[in-house]
Amino acid sequence: MRQITRGVVAVLAFGTVGAVLPTAVASATPTGTSSVNSPAAVTAPSTPAAGPAQAGRFWIYGENDYNGYRKSYNTTDKWFRNDEWDGTRISVDNGTNSVWNRTNRTGVLWTIGSSTGAGCAGDGLVFPAGSYSWNLGRYNNTASCLVLL
């Protein structure tokens, strides 16, 4: 893992790590523990179960380990504030804790969305096609925008 600083994009994903953006990135594979500036060491990452997470979509979850509320995307969405968790009236904005990219595209979660459709900003977390993260560490509850490349 690489510490992310404002405006720098880094990979925070387990599983298959493929092509990444041409900016500063770090690759990661499951190693038994993870530290993304989290206050305590975390246990080994779990692998998401195929279950109801439809292939071809970028899945976000409201709790660690692919639990809780969920929402999926198959296109870029730059303003999570207008999105709701599936089957609820609760906003997705700043509520993501785990991710599974089941698309064939790289996805980037950003901490600052755009209501005007302009570019997203803040810190970006890169998820290559097929990658997943059971816990976003210090970036839990910060995603406001998704760009699928």
N, C-alpha and C positions, 0 to 999 in steps of 0.2 A: 504494500500500500504506500501511497505517497500522500503526504499532507497536502491539502488543497488550500491554496491562498486565493483571495478574491480575484476572479477573472481567469484563473488558471483551471484548465479542465484536466481531470485525472480519472483513471479507471477505478471504479469501486465495484467490482463485480467478480463473482466466482463462476466457475464453469469454463466453458470454452472461450478463450480470449482470442479474438481475431483482429482484423484491421481496426485501427483507431484513428482519431483525428490527427492531423499533422501538427498539433500543438504539443506542449509538454504533457506526456501521459506516463502512467506507470501501469504495468500489468500485474495481475494478481491471480493466484491459484489457491485453492483451499490448503491451508497449512496446519490446521488444528486450532489456531487462534487468530484473532484479527484485532488490530487496534487502529482506529481511525479517530485518534484523539478522544477516545471514549474514556471515561474515568476508570473503568475496570476492564480487565481482560474479558473477552467474550469466548464462549465455548465454540467448538468446531461448527462450521456452517452446515446447515442441513440442505439437502437437495429438495427442490419443490417436487411434489407429486403431480403427475400429468393431470389427473382428475378433471375438474371443470375448466381449467385454464386453457381455453381454445388456442390452438396453434395459429400463427400469423398475426398475433396481437401482442402489444406491450402491456403487461399487467402490473398494476401497482396495488399495494395492500396497506390497510390502515394499522396493522400490527406487525410485529416481527414474526419471522418464520411463516410468512404467507398466510397469515390468519386475519380475522376481523373483516372489515369492509373491503370491497375490492372494486376496481374499475379497470377497463381495458381500452386501449387505443390502437387504431391502425393508421393513424395520420398524426401529423404535428398538431399540438394544441398549446397555444401560447398564453392561455388565460384560464388556469384551473379554478379561479374564483367562481366561474359560472358552471362548473361541473359538479355533479353529485355522485356519491358512492352508489353503486348499483342497488336499486330497491329502497333507497332512502331519499331524504330531502337534506342531507348533510353534505356540506361543501367538501370537495377533495383538497382544496387549497391548503397547503401546509399540513397535510395529514398523512403523507406517505412514510412507511417504515420498512417495507421490503418490496423488492422488484423482481420480476421475471420477464426478460425480453424473449418472447417466442416468435419474433419477427426475423426476417432475413436482412434486417437493416440495423445500423447502429443507432441507439437512442441516447439522447442526452437530457437529463433532468436538470433544470436550472432553478435557482432559488428566487429569482425575480421574474415574474411574468409580464406580459404586455397586453393591456386592454385594447390597444390600438392596432395590434397585429405587427408592431415593430419587433425587433429582435429581443430575445430574452437576455437576461443579464445575471450578475452575481456569480456564485459558484456553480460550476457545472459538473455533473457526475456522468461519465460515459459508460454505457452498457452495450458492448458489441453484441451482434446477433447471437442468440442462444445463451446469453449469460444471465446470471441471477445473483441477487444479494439478499440474504435472509434478514439483514439488519444494516441500516444505513449509518449506524454509529452517530457521530455528532450531527449528521445531516438528516436524522429522523425528524419528521414534521417540518421540513423546510421547502419541499418541492412546490413550485408554482407554475411550471412550464415544462413541456416535453417537446423536443425537436427530434423527429425521425429523419435520419440522413439517407 
